[in-house]
Amino acid sequence: MSPKQTTIVARLRARARRLKTDTLALYLAARHPATPWYAKVLAGLVVAYAFSPIDLIPDFVPVLGYLDDLILVPAGIALTLWLIPPHVLAECREQAAALSKRPTSRLAAAVIVLLWLGLAALLGLWLWRLFS
């Protein structure tokens, strides 16, 4: 890899880490009492979509599959960060940086996936009963 490619990769990794920390900061800001209600609602939607294993456009669709991850999520994060008061955002970013250094839980990820599968099964059962 050339030095130029190495710096580009390093910048992309740093940006990805910053987006992950900002997503966690949005989660914390959505629960902060000084955050306006409209920012809380948007933060909740953005965080739910960012952490959800189900995408609006599935990743296996060529080009468009990753478009939501590359455009929608960062745009939603940027818009929500703009709506949150600066002092709240600074506090939540500090908390997010401290929390992101903790180990991740595979059990929590499994619970989320099982929750989504359970909801999909309930929806399927409801639709089956509705149309049969």
C-alpha positions in Angstrom: 0.0 0.0 0.0 1.3 3.4 -0.9 1.7 6.1 1.8 -1.2 8.0 0.3 -3.5 5.0 0.5 -2.4 4.4 4.1 -3.4 8.0 5.1 -6.8 7.6 3.4 -7.4 4.3 5.2 -6.3 5.9 8.5 -8.7 8.8 8.0 -11.6 6.6 7.1 -11.0 4.5 10.3 -10.8 7.6 12.4 -14.1 8.9 10.9 -15.8 5.5 11.5 -14.7 5.5 15.1 -16.0 9.1 15.5 -19.4 8.1 13.9 -19.6 5.2 16.4 -18.9 7.5 19.3 -21.3 10.1 18.0 -24.0 7.5 17.7 -23.5 6.5 21.3 -23.5 10.2 22.3 -26.8 10.6 20.5 -28.2 7.7 22.5 -27.1 9.5 25.7 -28.3 12.9 24.5 -31.8 11.4 23.8 -32.0 10.5 27.5 -30.6 13.8 28.8 -33.2 16.2 30.4 -31.7 19.3 28.7 -32.2 18.0 25.2 -35.2 19.4 23.3 -38.0 16.9 22.6 -37.7 17.1 18.8 -33.9 16.3 19.1 -34.8 13.4 21.4 -37.2 12.0 18.9 -34.8 12.3 16.0 -31.9 11.0 18.0 -34.0 7.9 19.0 -34.9 7.2 15.4 -31.3 7.6 14.2 -29.8 5.5 16.9 -32.5 2.8 16.5 -31.8 2.7 12.7 -28.0 2.8 13.2 -27.9 -0.1 15.7 -30.6 -2.1 14.1 -29.4 -5.2 12.2 -32.2 -4.6 9.6 -31.5 -2.0 6.9 -34.0 0.0 4.8 -32.1 -1.2 1.7 -30.5 -4.7 2.2 -26.8 -4.7 1.9 -26.7 -7.4 -0.8 -28.4 -5.0 -3.3 -25.4 -3.8 -5.4 -24.4 -0.2 -4.7 -27.7 0.9 -3.1 -27.3 -1.6 -0.3 -24.5 0.3 1.3 -25.9 3.7 0.3 -28.1 4.0 3.4 -25.1 3.1 5.7 -22.9 5.7 3.9 -25.3 8.5 3.5 -28.5 8.2 5.6 -26.9 7.3 8.9 -24.2 10.0 8.8 -26.7 12.6 7.6 -29.1 11.7 10.4 -26.3 11.8 12.9 -25.1 15.2 11.6 -28.7 16.7 11.6 -29.4 15.4 15.1 -26.0 16.7 16.5 -26.9 20.1 15.1 -30.2 20.1 17.1 -28.6 19.2 20.4 -27.4 22.1 22.6 -23.5 22.3 22.6 -23.1 21.8 26.4 -25.3 18.7 26.3 -23.4 17.3 23.3 -20.0 17.9 24.9 -21.1 16.1 28.1 -22.6 13.2 26.1 -19.5 12.9 23.9 -17.3 12.6 27.0 -19.6 9.9 28.4 -19.6 8.1 25.0 -15.8 8.1 24.8 -15.6 6.6 28.3 -18.2 4.0 27.5 -16.8 3.0 24.1 -13.6 1.8 25.9 -15.6 -0.9 27.6 -15.9 -4.4 26.1 -18.9 -5.1 23.8 -21.5 -7.7 24.7 -22.2 -10.4 22.2 -25.1 -11.5 24.4 -26.8 -8.1 23.9 -26.3 -8.4 20.2 -27.9 -11.8 20.2 -30.9 -10.5 22.3 -31.5 -7.7 19.8 -31.4 -10.1 16.8 -33.8 -12.5 18.6 -36.1 -9.6 19.4 -36.2 -8.6 15.7 -36.8 -12.2 14.6 -39.6 -12.5 17.2 -41.2 -9.3 15.9 -40.9 -10.6 12.3 -42.5 -13.9 13.4 -45.4 -12.1 15.1 -45.9 -9.9 12.1 -45.9 -13.0 9.8 -48.4 -14.8 12.1 -50.7 -11.8 12.2 -50.6 -11.4 8.4 -51.2 -15.2 7.9 -54.3 -15.0 10.2 -55.5 -11.8 8.5 -55.3 -13.3 5.0 -56.4 -16.9 5.7 
